Structures are given as structure tokens and as C-alpha cells.
Amino acid sequence: MRDFLVVATLFNGHALCGVDESGKLHLPTFVTRTLQSMQDRDTLVIGRHERDACLTGYPASLAPRIHADLERRRIAEEAVAPDIHHMRSRRAFGLSEHVGIDGEGRLALPLFARRRAGIDRLALIVGAGPVFEIWDPEQARIADDAELRALADWHLELQHAA
């Protein structure tokens, strides 16, 4: 069985990025360097995370693998939770958008997704293997993950010290 998490290149790192009034941000080096090794390096899919209060970003070429994983999960859970598949599919495909990356490594966060994640002037970008997460740093500070909270605190301390 194929697993969509098996990809040639993974996002590994973290950075705090400024977001301008129009929702544009410069992607951190760990993201742009990873994208350079991919065919579809100029287009990302940005959408709401399945569980956490953040966004996810991934190369558009990963979408078929995500669909295959959703289908595998649908079949496995069909008898016990048939409605969850529709929510997952809607979130993965209906509430996500393809976003271009300009020549300077900037992307414009989709307005609806940005609003749902509460991202305003800062975004904490965290590598998560085949995807990367885009957090409002204040949301990351109250997340369930103690390490993510510590990371957000650290980045915000550095931001205030600068």
C-alpha cells in the first residue's frame, strides 16, 4: 500500500515571517530550498489543517497522494464514522487554494484561510515532513503541543528583542 507521507523531499525547519497587509509573506529558506528540488516549485496548495488551528502548505503535485490517503481512510472508517470522510475531503480540496510563488519567494495567503487561522502580521512556519504548517504565533502559543508552544514563545521573544 502506498502512503502519501512517502515523498522524496521533506520540509524540515521553522521560521517566523512577517505578513504584509495584503497577506503576502516571504517563504523561509527551508521551504524555498525544499521546493527547488520539486517539479511544481512555483505552486502550493494552502488550506486549513485537519485538526489544528493552522494552515498547511504543500506542493500541488502531492494532491493525488492526499486523495489516495483520504480514500484509504474512508474505506477503513466507513462503518464507524461515514460522515467524517466528507469533512476531510471538503477541507482538503474544497477549502484549499492553489497559490503561486513569485520570483522573490513570496506567496499571498488566501484570504479565507488566513482569516480562519487568525493570521495577521506574523506567521510561524513549521516543517512537518511532506507539508509545512502556517500558524498565527499566538495560536501556536496555546496549542496542545508543548514543543510548538515553546517554539512560538522563543520566536516571539526574538522578535521583541530585535
Rosetta constraint file for C-alpha pairs under 8 A:
AtomPair CA 2 CA 6 HARMONIC 7.90 0.50
AtomPair CA 3 CA 65 HARMONIC 7.45 0.50
AtomPair CA 3 CA 69 HARMONIC 6.68 0.50
AtomPair CA 4 CA 62 HARMONIC 7.65 0.50
AtomPair CA 4 CA 65 HARMONIC 4.67 0.50
AtomPair CA 4 CA 66 HARMONIC 5.88 0.50
AtomPair CA 4 CA 68 HARMONIC 7.31 0.50
AtomPair CA 4 CA 69 HARMONIC 6.14 0.50
AtomPair CA 5 CA 129 HARMONIC 7.63 0.50
AtomPair CA 5 CA 130 HARMONIC 6.14 0.50
AtomPair CA 6 CA 130 HARMONIC 7.73 0.50
AtomPair CA 7 CA 130 HARMONIC 6.48 0.50
AtomPair CA 9 CA 34 HARMONIC 6.50 0.50
AtomPair CA 9 CA 37 HARMONIC 7.54 0.50
AtomPair CA 9 CA 38 HARMONIC 7.93 0.50
AtomPair CA 9 CA 130 HARMONIC 7.06 0.50
AtomPair CA 10 CA 34 HARMONIC 6.89 0.50
AtomPair CA 10 CA 127 HARMONIC 7.89 0.50
AtomPair CA 10 CA 128 HARMONIC 7.67 0.50
AtomPair CA 10 CA 129 HARMONIC 4.54 0.50
AtomPair CA 10 CA 130 HARMONIC 4.89 0.50
AtomPair CA 10 CA 131 HARMONIC 7.35 0.50
AtomPair CA 11 CA 30 HARMONIC 6.87 0.50
AtomPair CA 11 CA 31 HARMONIC 6.27 0.50
AtomPair CA 11 CA 34 HARMONIC 6.34 0.50
AtomPair CA 11 CA 127 HARMONIC 4.64 0.50
AtomPair CA 11 CA 128 HARMONIC 6.00 0.50
AtomPair CA 11 CA 129 HARMONIC 4.88 0.50
AtomPair CA 11 CA 130 HARMONIC 6.02 0.50
AtomPair CA 11 CA 131 HARMONIC 6.30 0.50
AtomPair CA 11 CA 132 HARMONIC 6.17 0.50
AtomPair CA 12 CA 30 HARMONIC 6.61 0.50
AtomPair CA 12 CA 31 HARMONIC 7.93 0.50
AtomPair CA 12 CA 126 HARMONIC 7.62 0.50
AtomPair CA 12 CA 127 HARMONIC 4.59 0.50
AtomPair CA 12 CA 128 HARMONIC 6.64 0.50
AtomPair CA 12 CA 129 HARMONIC 6.39 0.50
AtomPair CA 13 CA 30 HARMONIC 5.95 0.50
AtomPair CA 13 CA 126 HARMONIC 6.07 0.50
AtomPair CA 13 CA 127 HARMONIC 5.10 0.50
AtomPair CA 14 CA 28 HARMONIC 7.92 0.50
AtomPair CA 14 CA 30 HARMONIC 7.52 0.50
AtomPair CA 14 CA 124 HARMONIC 7.23 0.50
AtomPair CA 14 CA 125 HARMONIC 5.40 0.50
AtomPair CA 14 CA 126 HARMONIC 4.42 0.50
AtomPair CA 14 CA 127 HARMONIC 6.06 0.50
AtomPair CA 15 CA 28 HARMONIC 6.32 0.50
AtomPair CA 15 CA 124 HARMONIC 5.85 0.50
AtomPair CA 15 CA 125 HARMONIC 5.29 0.50
AtomPair CA 15 CA 126 HARMONIC 6.80 0.50
AtomPair CA 15 CA 155 HARMONIC 7.64 0.50
AtomPair CA 16 CA 122 HARMONIC 6.82 0.50
AtomPair CA 16 CA 123 HARMONIC 5.74 0.50
AtomPair CA 16 CA 124 HARMONIC 4.48 0.50
AtomPair CA 16 CA 125 HARMONIC 6.20 0.50
AtomPair CA 16 CA 155 HARMONIC 6.34 0.50
AtomPair CA 17 CA 25 HARMONIC 6.62 0.50
AtomPair CA 17 CA 26 HARMONIC 6.83 0.50
AtomPair CA 17 CA 27 HARMONIC 7.45 0.50
AtomPair CA 17 CA 28 HARMONIC 7.32 0.50
AtomPair CA 17 CA 122 HARMONIC 5.65 0.50
AtomPair CA 17 CA 123 HARMONIC 5.19 0.50
AtomPair CA 17 CA 124 HARMONIC 6.29 0.50
AtomPair CA 17 CA 125 HARMONIC 7.33 0.50
AtomPair CA 18 CA 25 HARMONIC 6.05 0.50
AtomPair CA 18 CA 26 HARMONIC 7.52 0.50
AtomPair CA 18 CA 121 HARMONIC 5.80 0.50
AtomPair CA 18 CA 122 HARMONIC 4.62 0.50
AtomPair CA 18 CA 123 HARMONIC 6.36 0.50
AtomPair CA 19 CA 23 HARMONIC 5.61 0.50
AtomPair CA 19 CA 24 HARMONIC 5.51 0.50
AtomPair CA 19 CA 25 HARMONIC 4.80 0.50
AtomPair CA 19 CA 26 HARMONIC 7.94 0.50
AtomPair CA 19 CA 120 HARMONIC 6.73 0.50
AtomPair CA 19 CA 121 HARMONIC 4.67 0.50
AtomPair CA 19 CA 122 HARMONIC 5.29 0.50
AtomPair CA 19 CA 123 HARMONIC 6.69 0.50
AtomPair CA 20 CA 24 HARMONIC 5.44 0.50
AtomPair CA 20 CA 25 HARMONIC 6.62 0.50
AtomPair CA 20 CA 121 HARMONIC 6.33 0.50
AtomPair CA 21 CA 121 HARMONIC 7.52 0.50
AtomPair CA 22 CA 108 HARMONIC 7.31 0.50
AtomPair CA 23 CA 108 HARMONIC 5.30 0.50
AtomPair CA 23 CA 109 HARMONIC 5.35 0.50
AtomPair CA 23 CA 110 HARMONIC 7.56 0.50
AtomPair CA 23 CA 111 HARMONIC 7.30 0.50
AtomPair CA 23 CA 114 HARMONIC 7.71 0.50
AtomPair CA 23 CA 120 HARMONIC 7.76 0.50
AtomPair CA 24 CA 106 HARMONIC 6.43 0.50
AtomPair CA 24 CA 107 HARMONIC 5.42 0.50
AtomPair CA 24 CA 108 HARMONIC 4.09 0.50
AtomPair CA 24 CA 109 HARMONIC 6.11 0.50
AtomPair CA 25 CA 106 HARMONIC 5.40 0.50
AtomPair CA 25 CA 107 HARMONIC 5.77 0.50
AtomPair CA 25 CA 108 HARMONIC 6.52 0.50
AtomPair CA 25 CA 109 HARMONIC 7.69 0.50
AtomPair CA 26 CA 104 HARMONIC 7.57 0.50
AtomPair CA 26 CA 105 HARMONIC 5.64 0.50
AtomPair CA 26 CA 106 HARMONIC 4.29 0.50
AtomPair CA 26 CA 107 HARMONIC 6.69 0.50
AtomPair CA 27 CA 31 HARMONIC 6.29 0.50
AtomPair CA 27 CA 32 HARMONIC 6.45 0.50
AtomPair CA 27 CA 105 HARMONIC 5.71 0.50
AtomPair CA 27 CA 106 HARMONIC 5.82 0.50
AtomPair CA 27 CA 107 HARMONIC 7.25 0.50
AtomPair CA 28 CA 32 HARMONIC 6.48 0.50
AtomPair CA 28 CA 125 HARMONIC 7.74 0.50
AtomPair CA 29 CA 33 HARMONIC 5.73 0.50
AtomPair CA 30 CA 34 HARMONIC 6.24 0.50
AtomPair CA 31 CA 35 HARMONIC 6.17 0.50
AtomPair CA 31 CA 127 HARMONIC 7.92 0.50
AtomPair CA 31 CA 132 HARMONIC 7.98 0.50
AtomPair CA 32 CA 36 HARMONIC 6.17 0.50
AtomPair CA 32 CA 105 HARMONIC 6.78 0.50
AtomPair CA 33 CA 37 HARMONIC 7.30 0.50
AtomPair CA 34 CA 38 HARMONIC 7.40 0.50
AtomPair CA 35 CA 40 HARMONIC 7.74 0.50
AtomPair CA 35 CA 41 HARMONIC 4.86 0.50
AtomPair CA 35 CA 42 HARMONIC 7.95 0.50
AtomPair CA 35 CA 59 HARMONIC 7.71 0.50
AtomPair CA 36 CA 41 HARMONIC 5.84 0.50
AtomPair CA 37 CA 41 HARMONIC 7.51 0.50
AtomPair CA 40 CA 44 HARMONIC 7.98 0.50
AtomPair CA 40 CA 59 HARMONIC 6.43 0.50
AtomPair CA 40 CA 60 HARMONIC 6.74 0.50
AtomPair CA 40 CA 61 HARMONIC 6.62 0.50
AtomPair CA 41 CA 59 HARMONIC 6.91 0.50
AtomPair CA 42 CA 100 HARMONIC 5.66 0.50
AtomPair CA 42 CA 101 HARMONIC 5.03 0.50
AtomPair CA 42 CA 102 HARMONIC 7.33 0.50
AtomPair CA 43 CA 59 HARMONIC 6.30 0.50
AtomPair CA 43 CA 60 HARMONIC 6.19 0.50
AtomPair CA 43 CA 98 HARMONIC 6.45 0.50
AtomPair CA 43 CA 99 HARMONIC 5.58 0.50
AtomPair CA 43 CA 100 HARMONIC 4.56 0.50
AtomPair CA 43 CA 101 HARMONIC 6.04 0.50
AtomPair CA 44 CA 57 HARMONIC 6.23 0.50
AtomPair CA 44 CA 58 HARMONIC 5.39 0.50
AtomPair CA 44 CA 59 HARMONIC 4.58 0.50
AtomPair CA 44 CA 60 HARMONIC 5.31 0.50
AtomPair CA 44 CA 98 HARMONIC 5.61 0.50
AtomPair CA 44 CA 99 HARMONIC 5.25 0.50
AtomPair CA 44 CA 100 HARMONIC 6.42 0.50
AtomPair CA 44 CA 101 HARMONIC 7.57 0.50
AtomPair CA 45 CA 56 HARMONIC 7.93 0.50
AtomPair CA 45 CA 57 HARMONIC 5.49 0.50
AtomPair CA 45 CA 58 HARMONIC 5.42 0.50
AtomPair CA 45 CA 59 HARMONIC 6.12 0.50
AtomPair CA 45 CA 60 HARMONIC 5.52 0.50
AtomPair CA 45 CA 96 HARMONIC 6.42 0.50
AtomPair CA 45 CA 97 HARMONIC 5.46 0.50
AtomPair CA 45 CA 98 HARMONIC 4.47 0.50
AtomPair CA 45 CA 99 HARMONIC 6.05 0.50
AtomPair CA 46 CA 55 HARMONIC 6.67 0.50
AtomPair CA 46 CA 56 HARMONIC 5.66 0.50
AtomPair CA 46 CA 57 HARMONIC 4.56 0.50
AtomPair CA 46 CA 58 HARMONIC 6.90 0.50
AtomPair CA 46 CA 96 HARMONIC 5.44 0.50
AtomPair CA 46 CA 97 HARMONIC 5.46 0.50
AtomPair CA 46 CA 98 HARMONIC 6.44 0.50
AtomPair CA 46 CA 99 HARMONIC 6.92 0.50
AtomPair CA 46 CA 109 HARMONIC 7.48 0.50
AtomPair CA 46 CA 110 HARMONIC 7.43 0.50
AtomPair CA 46 CA 113 HARMONIC 7.75 0.50
AtomPair CA 47 CA 55 HARMONIC 5.38 0.50
AtomPair CA 47 CA 56 HARMONIC 5.48 0.50
AtomPair CA 47 CA 57 HARMONIC 6.72 0.50
AtomPair CA 47 CA 91 HARMONIC 7.22 0.50
AtomPair CA 47 CA 92 HARMONIC 6.82 0.50
AtomPair CA 47 CA 95 HARMONIC 6.10 0.50
AtomPair CA 47 CA 96 HARMONIC 4.03 0.50
AtomPair CA 47 CA 97 HARMONIC 6.46 0.50
AtomPair CA 47 CA 113 HARMONIC 6.22 0.50
AtomPair CA 48 CA 53 HARMONIC 7.74 0.50
AtomPair CA 48 CA 54 HARMONIC 6.23 0.50
AtomPair CA 48 CA 55 HARMONIC 4.39 0.50
AtomPair CA 48 CA 56 HARMONIC 6.03 0.50
AtomPair CA 48 CA 91 HARMONIC 6.55 0.50
AtomPair CA 48 CA 92 HARMONIC 7.59 0.50
AtomPair CA 48 CA 95 HARMONIC 7.09 0.50
AtomPair CA 48 CA 96 HARMONIC 6.92 0.50
AtomPair CA 48 CA 113 HARMONIC 6.34 0.50
AtomPair CA 48 CA 116 HARMONIC 7.85 0.50
AtomPair CA 48 CA 117 HARMONIC 7.49 0.50
AtomPair CA 49 CA 53 HARMONIC 6.79 0.50
AtomPair CA 49 CA 54 HARMONIC 5.64 0.50
AtomPair CA 49 CA 55 HARMONIC 5.05 0.50
AtomPair CA 49 CA 56 HARMONIC 5.52 0.50
AtomPair CA 49 CA 91 HARMONIC 7.90 0.50
AtomPair CA 49 CA 133 HARMONIC 7.88 0.50
AtomPair CA 50 CA 88 HARMONIC 6.90 0.50
AtomPair CA 50 CA 91 HARMONIC 7.00 0.50
AtomPair CA 50 CA 92 HARMONIC 7.83 0.50
AtomPair CA 52 CA 143 HARMONIC 7.88 0.50
AtomPair CA 53 CA 117 HARMONIC 5.82 0.50
AtomPair CA 53 CA 135 HARMONIC 7.39 0.50
AtomPair CA 53 CA 139 HARMONIC 6.94 0.50
AtomPair CA 53 CA 143 HARMONIC 7.99 0.50
AtomPair CA 54 CA 117 HARMONIC 5.20 0.50
AtomPair CA 54 CA 133 HARMONIC 6.51 0.50
AtomPair CA 54 CA 134 HARMONIC 5.68 0.50
AtomPair CA 54 CA 135 HARMONIC 4.80 0.50
AtomPair CA 54 CA 136 HARMONIC 7.08 0.50
AtomPair CA 54 CA 139 HARMONIC 7.96 0.50
AtomPair CA 55 CA 113 HARMONIC 7.08 0.50
AtomPair CA 55 CA 114 HARMONIC 7.83 0.50
AtomPair CA 55 CA 117 HARMONIC 6.51 0.50
AtomPair CA 55 CA 133 HARMONIC 5.57 0.50
AtomPair CA 55 CA 134 HARMONIC 4.93 0.50
AtomPair CA 55 CA 135 HARMONIC 6.52 0.50
AtomPair CA 56 CA 131 HARMONIC 6.41 0.50
AtomPair CA 56 CA 132 HARMONIC 5.61 0.50
AtomPair CA 56 CA 133 HARMONIC 4.47 0.50
AtomPair CA 56 CA 134 HARMONIC 5.99 0.50
AtomPair CA 57 CA 131 HARMONIC 5.62 0.50
AtomPair CA 57 CA 132 HARMONIC 5.30 0.50
AtomPair CA 57 CA 133 HARMONIC 6.29 0.50
AtomPair CA 57 CA 134 HARMONIC 7.44 0.50
AtomPair CA 58 CA 62 HARMONIC 6.85 0.50
AtomPair CA 58 CA 130 HARMONIC 6.90 0.50
AtomPair CA 58 CA 131 HARMONIC 4.80 0.50
AtomPair CA 58 CA 132 HARMONIC 6.60 0.50
AtomPair CA 59 CA 63 HARMONIC 7.78 0.50
AtomPair CA 59 CA 131 HARMONIC 7.94 0.50
AtomPair CA 60 CA 98 HARMONIC 7.25 0.50
AtomPair CA 62 CA 66 HARMONIC 6.36 0.50
AtomPair CA 63 CA 67 HARMONIC 6.15 0.50
AtomPair CA 64 CA 68 HARMONIC 6.20 0.50
AtomPair CA 65 CA 69 HARMONIC 6.22 0.50
AtomPair CA 66 CA 70 HARMONIC 6.16 0.50
AtomPair CA 67 CA 71 HARMONIC 6.16 0.50
AtomPair CA 67 CA 89 HARMONIC 7.96 0.50
AtomPair CA 68 CA 72 HARMONIC 6.18 0.50
AtomPair CA 69 CA 73 HARMONIC 6.18 0.50
AtomPair CA 70 CA 74 HARMONIC 6.02 0.50
AtomPair CA 70 CA 85 HARMONIC 7.27 0.50
AtomPair CA 70 CA 88 HARMONIC 7.37 0.50
AtomPair CA 70 CA 89 HARMONIC 7.07 0.50
AtomPair CA 71 CA 75 HARMONIC 6.27 0.50
AtomPair CA 72 CA 76 HARMONIC 6.32 0.50
AtomPair CA 73 CA 77 HARMONIC 6.03 0.50
AtomPair CA 73 CA 85 HARMONIC 7.71 0.50
AtomPair CA 74 CA 78 HARMONIC 5.49 0.50
AtomPair CA 74 CA 82 HARMONIC 7.39 0.50
AtomPair CA 74 CA 85 HARMONIC 5.52 0.50
AtomPair CA 77 CA 81 HARMONIC 5.56 0.50
AtomPair CA 77 CA 82 HARMONIC 6.61 0.50
AtomPair CA 78 CA 82 HARMONIC 4.62 0.50
AtomPair CA 81 CA 85 HARMONIC 7.85 0.50
AtomPair CA 83 CA 87 HARMONIC 6.91 0.50
AtomPair CA 84 CA 88 HARMONIC 6.23 0.50
AtomPair CA 85 CA 89 HARMONIC 6.05 0.50
AtomPair CA 86 CA 90 HARMONIC 5.92 0.50
AtomPair CA 87 CA 91 HARMONIC 6.09 0.50
AtomPair CA 88 CA 92 HARMONIC 6.00 0.50
AtomPair CA 89 CA 93 HARMONIC 5.85 0.50
AtomPair CA 89 CA 94 HARMONIC 7.23 0.50
AtomPair CA 90 CA 94 HARMONIC 4.62 0.50
AtomPair CA 90 CA 95 HARMONIC 6.18 0.50
AtomPair CA 91 CA 95 HARMONIC 4.96 0.50
AtomPair CA 91 CA 96 HARMONIC 6.79 0.50
AtomPair CA 92 CA 96 HARMONIC 6.16 0.50
AtomPair CA 93 CA 97 HARMONIC 7.92 0.50
AtomPair CA 95 CA 113 HARMONIC 7.78 0.50
AtomPair CA 96 CA 113 HARMONIC 7.67 0.50
AtomPair CA 97 CA 110 HARMONIC 6.97 0.50
AtomPair CA 99 CA 107 HARMONIC 6.78 0.50
AtomPair CA 99 CA 108 HARMONIC 7.01 0.50
AtomPair CA 99 CA 109 HARMONIC 7.55 0.50
AtomPair CA 99 CA 110 HARMONIC 7.67 0.50
AtomPair CA 100 CA 107 HARMONIC 6.22 0.50
AtomPair CA 100 CA 108 HARMONIC 7.80 0.50
AtomPair CA 101 CA 105 HARMONIC 5.78 0.50
AtomPair CA 101 CA 106 HARMONIC 5.43 0.50
AtomPair CA 101 CA 107 HARMONIC 4.84 0.50
AtomPair CA 101 CA 108 HARMONIC 7.97 0.50
AtomPair CA 102 CA 106 HARMONIC 5.42 0.50
AtomPair CA 102 CA 107 HARMONIC 6.56 0.50
AtomPair CA 109 CA 113 HARMONIC 7.25 0.50
AtomPair CA 109 CA 114 HARMONIC 6.10 0.50
AtomPair CA 110 CA 114 HARMONIC 5.95 0.50
AtomPair CA 111 CA 115 HARMONIC 6.02 0.50
AtomPair CA 112 CA 116 HARMONIC 6.15 0.50
AtomPair CA 113 CA 117 HARMONIC 6.18 0.50
AtomPair CA 114 CA 118 HARMONIC 6.06 0.50
AtomPair CA 114 CA 119 HARMONIC 5.34 0.50
AtomPair CA 114 CA 120 HARMONIC 7.69 0.50
AtomPair CA 115 CA 119 HARMONIC 6.39 0.50
AtomPair CA 117 CA 135 HARMONIC 7.09 0.50
AtomPair CA 117 CA 136 HARMONIC 6.72 0.50
AtomPair CA 118 CA 136 HARMONIC 6.03 0.50
AtomPair CA 118 CA 139 HARMONIC 7.92 0.50
AtomPair CA 119 CA 123 HARMONIC 6.38 0.50
AtomPair CA 119 CA 135 HARMONIC 6.95 0.50
AtomPair CA 119 CA 136 HARMONIC 4.72 0.50
AtomPair CA 120 CA 136 HARMONIC 7.25 0.50
AtomPair CA 122 CA 136 HARMONIC 6.53 0.50
AtomPair CA 122 CA 137 HARMONIC 6.92 0.50
AtomPair CA 123 CA 134 HARMONIC 6.10 0.50
AtomPair CA 123 CA 135 HARMONIC 5.49 0.50
AtomPair CA 123 CA 136 HARMONIC 5.18 0.50
AtomPair CA 123 CA 137 HARMONIC 6.17 0.50
AtomPair CA 124 CA 133 HARMONIC 7.89 0.50
AtomPair CA 124 CA 134 HARMONIC 5.68 0.50
AtomPair CA 124 CA 135 HARMONIC 4.92 0.50
AtomPair CA 124 CA 136 HARMONIC 6.17 0.50
AtomPair CA 124 CA 137 HARMONIC 5.52 0.50
AtomPair CA 124 CA 152 HARMONIC 7.21 0.50
AtomPair CA 125 CA 132 HARMONIC 6.77 0.50
AtomPair CA 125 CA 133 HARMONIC 5.61 0.50
AtomPair CA 125 CA 134 HARMONIC 4.70 0.50
AtomPair CA 125 CA 135 HARMONIC 6.38 0.50
AtomPair CA 126 CA 132 HARMONIC 5.55 0.50
AtomPair CA 126 CA 133 HARMONIC 5.08 0.50
AtomPair CA 126 CA 134 HARMONIC 6.57 0.50
AtomPair CA 126 CA 135 HARMONIC 7.91 0.50
AtomPair CA 127 CA 131 HARMONIC 6.61 0.50
AtomPair CA 127 CA 132 HARMONIC 4.34 0.50
AtomPair CA 127 CA 133 HARMONIC 6.30 0.50
AtomPair CA 128 CA 132 HARMONIC 4.98 0.50
AtomPair CA 128 CA 133 HARMONIC 6.71 0.50
AtomPair CA 135 CA 139 HARMONIC 6.75 0.50
AtomPair CA 135 CA 140 HARMONIC 6.17 0.50
AtomPair CA 136 CA 140 HARMONIC 6.36 0.50
AtomPair CA 137 CA 141 HARMONIC 6.24 0.50
AtomPair CA 137 CA 152 HARMONIC 5.60 0.50
AtomPair CA 137 CA 156 HARMONIC 7.56 0.50
AtomPair CA 138 CA 142 HARMONIC 6.88 0.50
AtomPair CA 138 CA 152 HARMONIC 7.48 0.50
AtomPair CA 139 CA 143 HARMONIC 6.26 0.50
AtomPair CA 140 CA 148 HARMONIC 6.22 0.50
AtomPair CA 140 CA 149 HARMONIC 5.54 0.50
AtomPair CA 140 CA 152 HARMONIC 5.94 0.50
AtomPair CA 141 CA 148 HARMONIC 7.13 0.50
AtomPair CA 141 CA 149 HARMONIC 4.25 0.50
AtomPair CA 141 CA 150 HARMONIC 7.24 0.50
AtomPair CA 141 CA 152 HARMONIC 5.63 0.50
AtomPair CA 141 CA 153 HARMONIC 6.43 0.50
AtomPair CA 142 CA 149 HARMONIC 6.32 0.50
AtomPair CA 143 CA 148 HARMONIC 7.09 0.50
AtomPair CA 143 CA 149 HARMONIC 6.30 0.50
AtomPair CA 144 CA 149 HARMONIC 7.97 0.50
AtomPair CA 145 CA 149 HARMONIC 6.34 0.50
AtomPair CA 146 CA 150 HARMONIC 6.22 0.50
AtomPair CA 147 CA 151 HARMONIC 6.12 0.50
AtomPair CA 148 CA 152 HARMONIC 6.16 0.50
AtomPair CA 149 CA 153 HARMONIC 6.18 0.50
AtomPair CA 150 CA 154 HARMONIC 6.11 0.50
AtomPair CA 151 CA 155 HARMONIC 6.23 0.50
AtomPair CA 152 CA 156 HARMONIC 6.12 0.50
AtomPair CA 153 CA 157 HARMONIC 6.07 0.50
AtomPair CA 154 CA 158 HARMONIC 6.27 0.50
AtomPair CA 155 CA 159 HARMONIC 6.16 0.50
AtomPair CA 156 CA 160 HARMONIC 6.17 0.50
AtomPair CA 157 CA 161 HARMONIC 6.13 0.50
AtomPair CA 158 CA 162 HARMONIC 6.25 0.50
